[in-house]
């Protein structure tokens, strides 16, 4: 938006850009007026929560659109309108009804209630997926066998490691024998 406003300086001559009142009038003509108010009202009316969109970002966008769509409306009335548009934009009529039942007084209150209810719903879904009747064993997922080339490679590595372990054990046993023999010689010399 700032870049478009800056273009006004290039589009018009010095007669407009040297006078603050003319520049203000030109900017108002280009970027405000009933056409833009109608555009923002339409955007606000059609705004729906996008897939994976957070409630906070929806809240911010509804607040912005409400300010642009209702510039002459008193602040308290605009907050009430924004609250209704926010609840409609949730894109889930049951969820919106549950939030409305809590009677949020402001847009911020509607956001707080919606966030709380969303957390509760998510927690409830997680718990219901974890519950099972008493005595029923926990289900585990079966891991598929690796492909034959992968399993053959794993077996070869396993054999190599087994040989190294065996060699290390032999070396440890040999050094243990040497240590015992050295101790015995030390005792004999005493």
C-alpha distance (Angstrom), angle and dihedral (degrees) to the residues before:
residue distance angle dihedral
X1 . . .
X2 3.82 . .
X3 3.80 90.9 .
X4 3.80 90.6 52.3
X5 3.80 90.5 49.2
X6 3.81 90.4 48.9
X7 3.82 89.3 54.8
X8 3.81 88.2 66.0
X9 3.80 87.2 71.8
X10 3.80 89.5 57.8
X11 3.81 96.7 39.7
X12 3.80 97.4 54.4
X13 3.76 131.3 52.5
X14 3.78 129.8 -115.5
X15 3.78 91.1 -86.7
X16 3.83 89.2 71.6
X17 3.82 100.7 30.7
X18 3.83 96.0 49.0
X19 3.80 93.4 56.0
X20 3.79 118.5 68.7
X21 3.80 93.3 -156.4
X22 3.83 92.8 50.3
X23 3.81 91.8 45.1
X24 3.82 91.0 49.4
X25 3.80 91.1 48.3
X26 3.81 91.3 49.2
X27 3.81 92.4 48.9
X28 3.82 91.5 48.2
X29 3.78 90.7 49.0
X30 3.79 92.5 50.5
X31 3.81 101.3 38.6
X32 3.77 107.6 26.8
X33 3.74 140.0 37.2
X34 3.76 135.5 94.3
X35 3.82 94.2 -54.9
X36 3.81 91.5 61.7
X37 3.80 93.0 42.6
X38 3.81 89.6 53.3
X39 3.80 90.6 47.2
X40 3.81 91.8 53.1
X41 3.82 92.3 45.5
X42 3.78 89.7 53.7
X43 3.81 91.1 48.4
X44 3.81 89.9 48.9
X45 3.79 92.9 48.0
X46 3.82 92.2 49.7
X47 3.81 97.6 39.9
X48 3.81 112.5 123.5
X49 3.76 131.0 174.5
X50 3.79 109.3 -94.9
X51 3.78 124.0 -135.2
X52 3.83 109.6 -78.6
X53 3.82 91.4 4.4
X54 3.78 114.1 143.9
X55 3.76 121.1 -123.3
X56 3.80 88.9 -122.7
X57 3.81 94.0 58.6
X58 3.82 90.8 46.3
X59 3.82 88.6 50.5
X60 3.82 92.6 51.6
X61 3.80 92.8 47.8
X62 3.82 93.3 47.9
X63 3.83 90.0 49.6
X64 3.83 90.9 50.6
X65 3.80 94.4 46.5
X66 3.81 92.3 46.7
X67 3.81 90.8 53.5
X68 3.82 90.7 50.1
X69 3.81 95.4 41.6
X70 3.81 96.3 48.1
X71 3.82 106.4 32.3
X72 3.81 95.6 152.1
X73 3.81 97.4 42.7
X74 3.80 119.3 105.4
X75 3.81 113.7 -98.9
X76 3.83 96.8 -115.0
X77 3.81 92.0 49.6
X78 3.80 90.6 47.5
X79 3.83 90.2 52.3
X80 3.82 90.5 52.7
X81 3.81 91.1 49.0
X82 3.80 91.4 47.1
X83 3.82 90.2 51.4
X84 3.80 91.3 54.8
X85 3.80 92.3 46.4
X86 3.82 90.4 48.7
X87 3.80 92.2 53.4
X88 3.81 91.3 46.6
X89 3.81 90.2 49.6
X90 3.80 93.0 56.6
X91 3.81 86.9 89.5
X92 3.81 92.1 -143.7
X93 3.79 114.0 91.4
X94 3.84 94.5 -165.4
X95 3.79 91.9 50.5
X96 3.81 91.5 45.8
X97 3.81 90.7 49.7
X98 3.82 91.7 52.0
X99 3.82 89.8 51.1
X100 3.84 91.4 46.2
X101 3.82 89.8 52.0
X102 3.80 87.4 63.2
X103 3.83 87.8 58.5
X104 3.81 101.1 -135.1
X105 3.80 110.2 -152.9
X106 3.81 96.0 -157.0
X107 3.77 140.8 21.8
X108 3.81 89.8 -105.0
X109 3.82 90.8 52.5
X110 3.82 90.2 50.1
X111 3.81 89.5 52.0
X112 3.81 92.2 49.3
X113 3.81 92.2 49.6
X114 3.82 92.7 45.8
X115 3.82 91.8 49.3
X116 3.81 91.5 49.7
X117 3.80 93.1 47.8
X118 3.80 92.2 46.6
X119 3.82 90.6 53.6
X120 3.80 91.0 47.8
X121 3.81 91.7 49.7
X122 3.80 92.4 48.7
X123 3.80 91.2 47.8
X124 3.80 90.6 48.5
X125 3.82 91.9 51.1
X126 3.81 90.8 49.4
X127 3.79 92.3 49.7
X128 3.80 94.4 46.0
X129 3.79 90.9 53.1
X130 3.83 89.8 52.3
X131 3.81 97.0 49.2
X132 3.80 122.6 97.5
X133 3.80 133.1 164.9
X134 3.79 117.3 -83.0
X135 3.78 113.7 -86.9
X136 3.79 93.3 19.9
X137 3.79 109.5 124.0
X138 3.75 119.6 -122.2
X139 3.77 110.7 -96.1
X140 3.74 115.9 -122.6
X141 3.71 128.3 -162.7
X142 3.78 117.3 -114.6
X143 3.76 114.6 -126.4
X144 3.77 112.7 -136.4
X145 3.77 120.8 -124.1
X146 3.76 113.7 -99.0
X147 3.76 117.3 -110.8
X148 3.80 116.7 -82.6
X149 3.80 94.1 -104.9
X150 3.81 91.1 50.9
X151 3.80 93.0 45.3
X152 3.81 91.2 47.9
X153 3.78 89.8 51.4
X154 3.78 91.1 48.1
X155 3.82 90.9 50.3
X156 3.81 91.3 50.7
X157 3.80 91.0 50.8
X158 3.77 90.1 47.2
X159 3.82 91.5 53.2
X160 3.80 91.7 49.2
X161 3.80 90.7 49.9
X162 3.82 91.1 47.2
X163 3.82 90.5 53.3
X164 3.80 90.7 49.6
X165 3.81 91.0 49.6
X166 3.80 90.8 49.5
X167 3.82 91.4 49.5
X168 3.81 90.7 48.0
X169 3.81 90.4 51.2
X170 3.83 90.5 50.7
X171 3.79 90.9 48.9
X172 3.81 90.6 49.0
X173 3.80 91.0 49.5
X174 3.82 91.4 49.1
X175 3.80 92.2 49.7
X176 3.83 90.0 46.8
X177 3.82 89.7 53.4
X178 3.78 90.6 48.4
X179 3.79 90.2 49.6
X180 3.82 93.0 50.4
X181 3.77 91.5 47.5
X182 3.81 90.8 49.7
X183 3.80 90.4 51.0
X184 3.79 91.0 49.6
X185 3.81 91.5 51.0
X186 3.82 90.3 49.4
X187 3.79 90.6 52.1
X188 3.79 92.1 47.4
X189 3.78 91.7 52.0
X190 3.81 90.9 51.7
